[in-house]
Amino acid sequence: MNKLTLNSRQRNSIVHILIFAILILLPSSLHSQSIQPKREMRGAWIATVNNIDYPSAKNNGAWQNTVELRNMLTTLHNAGINTIFFQVRTECDALYKSSLEPWSYWLTGKQGQAPDSAFDPLQAVIEESHKLGMELHAWFNPYRAEKAIGNYPLSPNHVVKRHPEWLLNFKDSRILDPGLPAVQDFIIDVLSDVINHYDIDGVHFDDYFYPYGPKVSTEDSATYAKYPRGIRNIDDWRRDNINSLMARIYSTINNTKPWVKFGISPFGIVENKYANTGGFESYHILYCDPLNWINNRIVDYVLPQLYWEMEHPKAPFAKLLPWWALVTKPSLLFVGHYSSSFLTTKSKPNMEDLLAQLTMVRTTANVSGSVFFSAKSLLNNFRGFNDSLFNKYYSSIALPPLYPTKAQRIPVIPREVFLYERNDSLHFRWSNSEVRAPFEQVGWYVIYRFKKNTAADFSDPANILGVAHCSATEMVIKSCPGTGNYTYVVTTLSKYGDESTQYRKVITTPLAVE
């Protein structure tokens, strides 16, 4: 009998095929685009740096910015998005009221200049997202101080002016030195300021840690000599700089508002040896160590940027996703898609490839949804993507995922819920029950509609009519008549996302409309 001999590349290919086949066949991955999950991340990044998504121009007034934001969020909501990742800190600046950092140049055209009419973009996006039943995660760039040196005049209270000793200086850019204890403390202060003053649902970091290029070399050698912390290898020390800050951030969030989720969006390749890829290794260049965050339970979710085609020659999505799905537990795994690139007419990738990725995401175990970069691809409905997305994948409302890293909390249900019809629309109003303990606090209301004389199936998302934030006491569902043919009930979600085990039936009443 002839002996079959395989080289290492062949063996790796067979292993990856087997892993993918196992993941596809697991019972927990039986969801498909026709059977939609009740809980799923459906997110979009709204980038503010360089005015990529918002605002459309630096000199817009408060009224225009407000209208633009409202229209953006409505479009995203109508496409099926349930979570917004809004960039609030691009280069040690603020798109919110801050006593620590200056107003962003990308908002007003002059760093440090406040917007007119006391406009606060973060507060506005929180309010508008919550009105539409969407979560809002505040997206921070932790270290980037000056994306392009000299691109615009800096405010006197910008960190480059106030603390030049905190910086690592490169040819074209500057970052805060991750090895300095003072820098860690400052970032914690910035984060705490936002958590304490804004009703955000999550804190989100992208992968701009150490620079993409040129690779850091001796710029931080003096810092390493002064604060080595007993670590003998400077590369390990750099990774520990990031990991220790991430751990402090997670602790800060949990000690302040433990229901706020924390997640990071690393570059899609950690090291090529893991998924047999051949691209840029973030572990060695950015000093990005997501396996540390997962194993030490200092993130609630990981959102790798898998920005390549299914069969990319160096970084195939079809290989990377199964590997991430195997290693990302107990943290949740969401997938970042470069939809703006895939959907532009000049790009080599195409919408069919992107839709194939969405199918793979939904049919692979341990993957909890997708996030699109950037919102512009949805806002402009590139290649009709919104229509394909909604019709094939997101036609039913999905609740955000439950996080295994968060404690379970079962909220109270409303004391009363009333419903009346007007102008072909349904108007729901409720009065809240008394909350006797913190774990009973309500975060969201979920309205279900069931055909009369049928069993109430709460597992089917097709029965969800709408989601309302706890700040609301009423909800209007437009162009939705039919109180006589259906039964309506309301459940609640805790701030952590757990759904109440009981529900309140809706009373149909001819309440007068003010």
Protein Blocks (a to p, Z undefined) as FASTA:
>chain_A
ZZddddfklmmmmmmmmmmmmmmmpmklmpcfklccfbdcddddddfehplmbcfbfkbc
fklmmmmmmmmmmmmmmnopabdcddfbfnopafbdcfkbccdfklnopghiacehhiaf
klmmmmmmmmnopacdddddfklmblbghkaccdfkbmklmmmmlpccdfkbccddfkbm
klmmmmmmmmmmmmmmpccfbdcddfblcdfbdcdfklmmmmmmmmnnopabfklmmmmm
mmmmmmmmmmmmmmmmmmbccdddddfbfbfklnopabdcfklmnopafklmmmnopafb
dcdddfbcfklfklgfklmmmmmmmmmccbdcdddddfklmmpmkbmbdfklmmmmmmmm
mmpghiabdcdddfklmmnopghlmmmmmmmmmmpccdddddfkbccddddddfbdcddd
eehiacddddddddfbfklpcfbdcdddddehiacdfkbmklpnbdcdfkbcbdcdehia
hfkmpccddddddfkopacfbdcdddddfddcZZ
